[in-house]
Amino acid sequence: MEPHSNDVNHNDEENDVENLGESDGREEEKWSTLSERNMSMRMPLLRKRTNTTSQIAVIGANACPIESLDYEMIENELFKQDWRGRKKVQIFQYVFLKWGLALLIGLTTGLIGFFNNIAVENISGFKLLLTNKLMLQGSYFKAFLAFAGLNITFAAAAGSLCAFLAPAAAGSGIPEVKAYLNGVDAPSILAPSTLFVKIFGSVLGVSAGFVVGKEGPMVHTGACIANLLGQGGSRKYGLTWNWLRYFKNDRDRRDLITCGAAAGVAAAFRAPVGGVLFALEEAASWWRSALLWRTFFTTAVVAIVLRSLIQYCWNGKCGLFGQGGLIMYDVSKEVSSYGSYDILAVIVLGLIGGVLGSFYNYLVDKVLRTYSVINEKGPSFRVLLVIIISVLTTCCAFGLPWLVSCTPCPTDTTHECPTIGEIGHYKSFQCPPGSYNDLASLFLTTSDDAIRNLFSNTIIREFQMSSLYIFFVTIYFLGIITYGIAVPAGLFIPVILAGSVYGRIVGRVFHSVSVLDTGLFSLLGAASFLGGTMRMTVSLCVILLELTNNLLLLPLVMIVLLISKSVADCFNRGVYDQIVKLKGLPYLEAHAEPYMKHLVACDAVSGPLVTFSGLEKVETIVHALQSTGHNGFPVIGEPPFSESPELCGLVLRSHLLVLLKAKYFSKERRLSGRDILNKFSPSDFAKPGTGKGLKLEDISLTEEEMDMYIDLHPITNASPYTVLETMSLAKAMILFRQLGLRHMCVVPKSQGRPPIVGILTRHDFMSEHILGLYPHMRQHK
């Protein structure tokens, strides 16, 4: 039987992982390698199932250090009595707090998104203006030293924060949030330390000139904010709010984190509707109409906050930030009529985006595997890798513009040329008066301004073709090697940059027969590359429309996204799906693998079954908790308390620890009745938030207490989800995912047998586990 939960109980802080598996004396291993160990044990275990606690073994994925979330409603006597006893005022308070927290998530995420924008614009602006000033003075070496020195300093600071304080803050965080909403509780991904590093590390990383974006980390930031509010603060950092006791469960936290992820997208792209659709299409594995309303409300709050603060900055009160509004790249003034040749060009863009996007994902996967070897050597090596990539990026940004010739300033432009003393379209760099360096105008600027330059329709030939080729190749590969280092890094901006470049190239090729502007081709190129890498359609389409304020392009954006996604799906999976798998997170897909149709539920269970009686001896419970990492145990009713052995339900490890800590024992083997309702409240059994929860090592028991008994009936979930042993494994997996379960009980089809065959957890549905048990099924994969 698969361990009753392969989900050993640790909480959000990373150091808790070190305590896992100590009781069984085994070193923890990744779940993906464990099924190989089980192959030789598989057949005898299935033939020798037992219900006695004398045969306890820790096998299979039980050593996995990743806990699953419990979205199931626990229906035991204690919780049912609490709900029956709630007054209308308490129910109103519960509903009011849900909407109040949605408001707080929106406000906080909007403020942090605004802070990130101000910080990046002003820090990067200071660096670029200083470099530009020294270049105009002819001090080229000093300009390089200033540019490189600031870049490396910011990079080392961001890498040090990430490597030493919160390693979970590296990357975009979207794969981790996606896995969490699927039911995976990996350590530290939503901890307060991760939130802190995500905010400041992202600002420093983008300001250091890395080819990364701050948009992806904003999704993770919004989820961290929602988690911090939803769990009532953090006991580790002395921030707790008892009035949030209603949300001490995974179901409500999941809803709040979904709102937080949507708010992060809304704050990053100033796209409230796109944020809702992103959470629905990409992040959440479970959805309902009530959650849609609250998510929409949260993103609306973000939009209002951003609009108010941006309007405040219009008068130059925020330094270099504030030149614009909610629309980041306004192309609404460009002509959006199109003909048959434009449709052909869009198809070409879709094909290019699909091929380049799939190749991008392939290279990202290879680079991440290489970096994982370096990162395992310790934090110092992670920071060193960050510095090396920073030096390479700096040399490319400052050195490559010297390879191109200067371009005479256009005579019909409304912008100053060359740009002096500000960030603009035309960078002088080393060029004489009256000319500009088009490649420097893309490299020596912020990512947002580079995208605006590429989306611009000021002049068709503002950029030389050679400069566009150089910039595309550089950004394409720098984006690949930068993602995976120890800094918070988003993929949206590098992908949009690279896509907009080859979109502009295609626009130049089709310029003689197309009526679309090259700036609009840049937008369509960005859409095609986004579709090819991330494999999203609806949410990306709406986000791009909200970014650019051009609804007339909707049909073309839809076509290019559909084509690029379809082409890329022929080669590999989306980049976030690849990263989830690479991180070893046991993510359940929306569909079952074909070979699962050839198996039934009982085929996936493995190992001896550990059960408790309704009235169990303290020593037996302690021994089971010490010897296994199981997180849920079936409770069997036996005579004389029942006519025959029957399944009473499922009891959680965390609830058993509460009873052991309180020493709720009796010397005689008798039912406790309703006494437990007077001694405990539901909040005593609530899931702890950030920090260490209750552990068996924290409980001391005497020999006399070990001989006493515990009545498990009041804390047993009397209605666990059960399936017949003959149900197809594919059907069981879909049911498991859609209901957001942590444990699924497998019961026998015929009478006269033990009341439970085994328990399925999410690790039992992993391909590595099943194919390890049945290697011949690989031909059906």
N, C-alpha and C positions, 0 to 999 in steps of 0.2 A: 504494500500500500504506500502510495506517495505520502510523505510526511504531512501531517494534518495542517500544518502550514510550513511551507518551506520559508516562511517569512519570519525569520528570527527577529524578535522585538528590539529594535534600536530606534532612536529618535533622530532628530534632524542634525545633530552635531556629529562631525566626522569622527571624533575620537571614540564614539560609541561602537563603531564598527570593529574596533580592536578587541572588544569584549565578547564578540560573537564566537560561538563554537567552543569556548573554553571548557564547558562542562563535559563534552564528549571527547576531549583531548585531541581533536583533529584540527588541522589547519584549514581555514576556509578556502574554498576554491570557487571559481566562477561556475555558474550553473551550466554554462555551455559545454563544459568538459566532463560533467559528472555522469552523464548517461553512459559513457564508456565503461565506467566502473560497475554499473548496474547490470550490464549484459550477462555476465556470468552468474549473477544472482537471481536473474529475472524469473526463470521457470520454477525453481524450487520455492521461491517466495509466493508465487501465485498458487501453488499447490498446498502451501502450509500456512494459510491465514489463521490468525489466532486472536482471541479477544482478551487474553490475559495480559496483565501488565508486567508479568515476569519476563516476557520476551520483548524487549525494547531495543531497537536498533536505529541508528542514525545513518541513513543512506540517501542515495539519490540527490536531489537538489536541495536537501535540507540544509546543507552547508552554505547555501547561497546567502550572501550578506545583504540582499535586497529584500525589503519587506513589501508586501502587498497592502494596499489600502482596503478598508472594509466599508463598502458602500451599502451593504445590506442593513436593513432596519432590524436591530436586535429586539426580539419580542420575548423577553423573560418577565417574570412576575414583577420584578422591581420597576422596570421601565414602563410596563403596562399600567401599573398602579400610579406611576407619576403622571402619565398622560391622562388617565381617568380623573385624577385629582386636580388638574390644572383648571384655573378659572379663566373666564373670558379676558380678564385684564392681562393675564400672563400670555395667553395666545396672541392678543393684540401686541404685546411687547415683543414677542418673538417675530411677528410679521414686520413690525415697525423697525426692529433692529436689522432685519435683512435689507430693507430699503435704505436704512441709515448707513449701513456699512457699504452698500453700493455707492452711496453719495460720497462717503469718505474715501473710498478707493478711487473714484473719479477725480476728486479734488487733489488728493495726494499725488496720483500719477500725473495729472496735468501739471502740477507745480514742478515735479521732478523733471518731466519732459521739457518744460520751459527753461529750467535751470541748466539742463544739459545743452540745450541750444545756445543759450547765452554764453556758457563757459567755453564751448567749442569755438564759437564764432570769435570771441574776444581773445582767447589764448592763441588760436591759430592765426587770427588776424594780426596780433602783436608780432608773432614769429615771421609771418610773410611780409609785413610792412617793414620790419627791420632788415630782412634779407633784400627786399626791393630797394630800400634806401641805400644800403651799402653797394648794391650793384650799380645804381645810378651814379654813385661817387667813383665808380671804377675800381673799388676794392673787392675784387672777385673772390680772392682767397679768404678775406675776412667774412664775406657774405656766406661762403661755404661753411666756414667754422661756426658761425652763428647759427646757421640753418641746421647743420649736423649736430652741434652741441645741444641745442634745444630739443631736437628730435630724440636723440639718445637719452637725454635726461628724462623726458616725459615717458619714453618707452621703458626705461629701467624702473621708474616709479610705478608704472602700471603693472609691469611684470612682477615686481617685488610684492606689491599688494596681493596679486593673484596667487603667486607661488607660495608665499608664506602665510597669508591670512585666510584666504578662501579659494582653494583650488577649484571648487565647484563653480566659481564665477567665470571660468575661462569659456571661450566660445560664445555663441549667441544665446544659448539657454533655451531656445525654442524646442529642440529635441527633448530636453529634460522636462519642460512643462507639458509637452505632448504626452510623454510617458506617464507623468504624474496623473494627468486627467484620464489616462487609460487604466489607472489603478496601481501604478508602480511608485513606491515611496523610497527613492534612492537617497542616501545620506547627504545632508547639508545643502541640497539644491535650493531650498527655500528658507534657509537660516538667515537671521539678521546680519551676520558677518558677510554672507553672500550678497545680500542687498547693498550693504555699504560698499563693497568692492565693485559690485556691478555698476554703481552710479559713478564713482570717482575713477575706477579703472577704465570705464568706457570713455569718459571725458579725456583722460590722459592718453589713451590709446589712439583715439581719433585725432587729437591735437598733435600727436607724435608723427602724423603723416602716414600711418599705416593704411593700406588699402582695405579698410574695414568700415563698417557703418555702426552708428549708434542705435539704429532702428531695431535690429534683432534683440540686443540686450534690453531694450525698453519693454519688450514682451515679458522677459524674465523678471525685470524690475517690477512690473505691474503685478505679476504672480506672487513675488515675494512680499509686496505690500499687502496684498489680499490675505496671504497666509498669516502674516504678523498680526493683522487686525482680527482675522477669523479665529485664531487660537487664543485670543485674549492677551497678546503680548508675549514676552519672553521672560521666563523665570531666571534664566541664566544671567541676563543683563538687568534684572530688577525691574522689568517693565511688564506689569500684569494688570488686567482689568477684569475683576470678578463679575461685572455685569454682563460680560460676554460668555457666560457659562453655557448658554444655549448652543453654542457652536463648537462644543468639544466633541465633535464627531466628524468622520470623513465625508459624509454626504454634504453637509452644509459648507465645509471647507472647499470641497470640489466645486460647488457652485460659485463661491466667492473667487476662487482662483481662475475660473473661467472668465468671470467679469474682469479680473485683473489683467489677464492676457489680452482680452479685447481692448481694454483701456490702454495697454501698452502700445498696441498698433495705432490706436486713435491718436495717442500723444506723439508717436514717432512720425507718422505721415500726415497728421492733421486730417485723418480720414475716419470719422466716427462710424459710418455705415460699413466701410471696409473692415473696421475692427471687429464688428459683430460677425460679419461673414467669415473673417479669418478664424475666429474662435469656433464657428460652426463647421467650417470645411476642413480646417487643418488641425486645430488644437484638440477640441473636445471629442471624446469617444461616446459621450452620452448627452442627450439634449432633450429639453421639453419646453413647452410654450412659456411657462412662467419664468424660466431662466432667460428666454429670449427677451422678455420685457425688461428684466433687470439689467441684462447686458447692454441693451440699447440705451437704457437710462444712464448707465455708467459712462458709456462713450459720449453721450450727449453732454454730460457734466464736463468731461474732458474738453470737448470742443468749446464750451462756453468759457472755461477757465483760460484756455489758450487764446481765444479771441480777445478776451478782456486784457490779458497781459501783453499780447502783441500790439494791441491798440495803444496801450500805455507806452510802448517803446517806439512808437512812430516818430516821436519828436527827438530821437537821439538820446534818450535817457538811459539806454542800455548798451552804450558803447557801439560796437559794430553790428549788433543784432537789432532787428526790427524793421529792416527795409523790405516790407512785404506783408502779407496777411496769412490767412489760413491756406491759401493756394500756394504751394511751394514752387511749382513750375508752371506758370500760367501760359498756356498756348492757345487760349480761346480766341485770340485775334487772328490766328492763322486760318487761311482758307482750307476748308475741310471737304470740298467737293472732290470726287474721284471717279475714275473711269475704269475700263477693262484692264489697261496696262497697270494700273495701281493694284488691282486685285491680283494680277500675276506677281507683282513685286512683293505683295503681302505673303503670298504662298511661298515665294523664295525665302523670305525672311523667316517664316515658320519652319521651313526645312532646315535652314542654317541654325536657327535657335535650338531645334531639337537635337541636331548632331553635336553642336558645340556644347550644349547643356549637358548631354549625357557624358561627353568626354570630360567636361569640367568635374562632374560628380565622380567619375572614375579616378581622376587624378587626386581629387580631394581625399578620397578613400585611401589611396596609396600613401599620400603625405601624412595623414593622420596615423596610419599604422607605423610609419617611420618615426614620427614624433613621439609616439607612445613609448618607444624604446628609450628615447632620450629623456623624456619626462620621468621615467621610473628611476633615473639615477639620482633624483633629488631636486629640491627647490632651486639650488644654485645653478644647476644645468638648465633649468627652465628659464631662469632670468638671462643666462648667457645666450640661449637660443633667441630670446626676444631681442637682445642687443644686436645679435648677428643679422637678424632679419631687418632691424631698424637701420643698420648701416647700409645694407643692400638697397633698401627702399630709398634711403636718402641719396645714395650715389646715383640711382636711376633717375630720381626726380630732378636732381641738380645737374647731372652729367649729360643725359640724353638730349635736352634742349640745345646743347652746343653742336649737335650733329645736323641740325636743320638750318636752312638759310633764313634770313630775315625776310619778312613780307611787308611790302609797302602798305601804309595805312589806307583804308578805303576812304574815298572822298564823300560818299553819300551816307556815312554812318552818323547816328545821333549820339554815339558814345565817344568819350574822349579817347584819343589814340595818339601815342601810347598812353596807357593808364599810369598816372603818377599819384602816389600817395594814397591809393585806395585799391580795393580788390575789384577788378573789372574784367572786361572782355580781352583787352589787348595789353599783354605784358611786354615791356621793353626788353628786359633781361640784358643781353649784351649788344642789342641792336642800336644803330644810330638813330637820331631824331627823325621822326616821320615814318618809322617802320616798327614792326613788332615781331615777337617770336611766338608763333601760334602753339608750339608744343609746350613752351613755358606757361602759356595761358591756361593749359590743361593740367600741368603738373604742379605748378607753384600757386595753387589756390585750394580752397576747401572743396571737398567732394560735392557739396551742394552747388557751389558756384561752377564747378566743372560740368555738372549735369545741365545747369542752366545754359552754359555756353554751347553745349552740344545740342540742346533743344532749341537754340536760338535760330530765328529766320532772318537775322539782320542782314546777312550776305551769304550767298550760296557757297562761295569759295573762301570763306573765312579761314578754313583750315586746309592745308595742303594734304593731298592724298598720302604722301610719304609720312607726314606727321600723324595722320589717323592710323596708319598701319603700325607705326612704332608704338603709339599710345595703346592701341588695342592689345598687341602682343604683351606689352609690359604689364598692363592692368590685369589681363587674363591670368598670367602666371604668378604675378605678385599676390593676387587675390587667393590663389590656390595655396601658395606656400605660407601665407600669413595666417590663414585660418588653421587653428590647431595650436598656435603658440599660447603662452600663458597670459593672455590679455582678453578682456571681454570684446568679442568681435562679431559683428553682424555680417551676413552675406548679402543682404538686399542691395546696399549701395555698390559694392564691387560688381555685382551682377548687372545692375542698372547701368553703371558706367561702361562696362565692356559691351553690353548689348546696344547701348545708344551709339557707340562708336561704329560698330559694323552696320548698324541701321543707317547711319549717316553715309557710310561708304556705299551701301546699296542705293541710297537716295541719289548720290552723285552719279551712279551708273545708269539709273533710270530717269535722270533729270530731263533728258531730251524728249522723253515720251510721256512723262508723268506730270500730273497737275498738282500733286502733293508737294509741299515744301520739304526740304531736307531735314528740317527740325522735326516735322511730324514723322518722317522715316526713322529718326533717332528714337522717338517715343515707341514706335512699333517694334524697333529692334530690341529696345529694353524689355518690352512685353514678351517678345519671343524668347529671349534668353531667360527671363524669369520663369516662363512656362516650361522651358527645357530643363532647368535645374530643380525647381521647387515643385513642379507638377500640380500647381494650384490653378484654377481657372476663374471661378466666380469671384472669389475674394480679390484676386489680383486684378481682375478687370475693373472692379469697383474702386479699388485703391488707386489705380492709375488714373481713372477718370476724376476722382476727387483730387489727386495731385495736380492734374493739368487743367481741370475746368473746361474740358472739351467733350461734351456729350455726343457731338456729331461723329466722333471717331469710334463710337461704341461697336458698330458692326465689324470694323477692321480689327479692333483689339480682340474681339471675340474670336474671329477667324484665326488670327495669328496665335493666340493662346491654345486653341484646340489643336491646331496643326503641330505646333512645337511640342506640346505634351504627348500627343499620339506618337510622334516620331521618336521622342526620347524614351517613352515607355517600352519601345522595342529593344532597347539596349540594357537599361538598368532601372533602378528605382530612384525616387526622389532623394535629394541630398539629405533632408532631415530623417527620412526613413533609414538611409544608409548609416547615418551617425548614431541613431538609436540602436541599431543592431551592432555597430562597432563598439559602442559603450557597454554592451552586454546587458542592456535593459530588457527584461522579459515582456516585450510589448505584444499584445494580442491584436492581430489584424482583424479587419471587419469581415473577412471571409476566411473560411477554413481551407486548408490545403487539400488537394484532390485525394491524397492517400488516406486522409482521415475518414473518408466514406467507407473504406474497407475495414475499419476497426470499430469496436464498440467501447463503451465507457469503461468496462472492467478491464479492457486490455491495457489501459494507460496507468492504472493504479499499480503500485509496487511497494513492497516492504511490509513488515508486520504491522498490524493495526493496534494502536494503543487506545484503549477505552477506559472509562471510569464508570463505576456504579453510581446510581443516584445518591447513595450514602457511601462515601468513600473514606478510607483511612487516610489520615494526614501523611503518614509515612509513604504510602503508595503515590500520592500526588507529588510530594517533594521529590521522590525518586524519579518519577516520570519527567518532571520539569528539569531535573538535573541531567538526565540521561539523553534528553532529546531537545531539539530546537523547535518542536511543534508549537504552533500558535493556536490550535483549536483541537479539542478532544471530544469525540462522541460520548454521550452519557447514555448508558443502558440501564433501563429499569428492570429489576430482577425480583423474583418472589422473595419475601412475602408481600412486597409493596406493589407488585403487579402479577397478573395471572401467569404470564410467560415473559421471557425476555423481549423487550421492546425498545425501540429507539426513542428516548425522551427528548433528544435534541443535541445541541453542540454548546460547549462551554469554552470560553477564550482563556488563554494563558494569563492575560492582563487581569481578568476578573478573578482568577484563582489567586493571583498574587495579592490582590486586595483583601480577600478573605484570610489568607495566611498572615498577612501583616496585622490585621485586626484580631487574629487569633479567635475567630468565630468557630469554636469547636464545641463538641459535646462528648462526654465520656461514654454515653450509650449510643447505639445505632438507632436513632430515631429522627423523624421529620421535625424540622424547626418551625414549620407553620408560618405564621405571619410575623414572627418576632423579628425576622431580618428586615422587614419594612420599617421598623422603628429604630433599628440600629444603623442602617445605611441609607444614604440618599443616592439618586442617580448620578450626581456629580462626583461621588466617590469612585465610580466606575468609568468616568469620562476619560477619553484618550488624552494623555498629556501632550503639551505643545513642545516647543523647542527646548532642548535640554534632556537630561537623562530621566527616564521614567523609572518606575519601581522595578527592582531586580530581585531575583531570588537571593543574591548575596547580601542584600540589605536586611534580610529577615533571619532572626535567630530563634530557634525552637529547642525546647528541652526534650529529653527522652519521653517524659510523661506526656507532653503535648503531641509527640509523634504517634503515640498509640491511640489518640482520640479520633473522632470522626467529623466529617463536614457534610452537611446537606447541600448538594449541588443543584437541587431542583429550582430554587428561587432565582438563580443567576444563569440558568441554562436557557439558551435560545430554543424555545419549544417548537419553532416552525422553520427549521433550516430548509433550504432548497434541496430537493432530492431528485434523482433521476434513476430509472431502472438500469440495471447493468447491461441490458441489451440495447440501449439507445446508442445510435451511431455517435462516434467521437466527434464528427463534424457538427452534428446538431447540438451536442453537449457544449462544444466550444463556443458556438454562436450564442447559446443561452447564457453561458457563463459571462461572456463579454457584455452582452446587452443588459444584463441585470446588474453588472458591476460587482460580481461576487468575489469573495476571498476563498471560500470553501464550498464545494459542491459534494453532497453525500451521495454515494452510489449504493443503492439498496438492491437486495435480491429479488428476482422475479417470482420465485416459488417460495412457499411456506416451509417451515421446518428447518430453516437455516438461520444462522446468526442474523440479527436484524439489520446489519450494515456490512457491505462488502469492502468499502474503502472510501477514501475522500480524494477528490480531485482539486488541485490548486492550479494557479496559472502556469507554474513550471511544468506541470504534466502535459500541457498543450503545446509546449515549445518543440519545434522541429528537432532540435538537437537531442531532446529527451526521447521522443517517440522513435526517431530513426536510429537512435542508439539501441533501443529495445528491439526494433524490427528493421534491421538493415536492408532486408529484401524489399521494403516499401519504397526505397529510393527510386526504383524504376517507375513508380506511379507519381513521382513528384513533378 
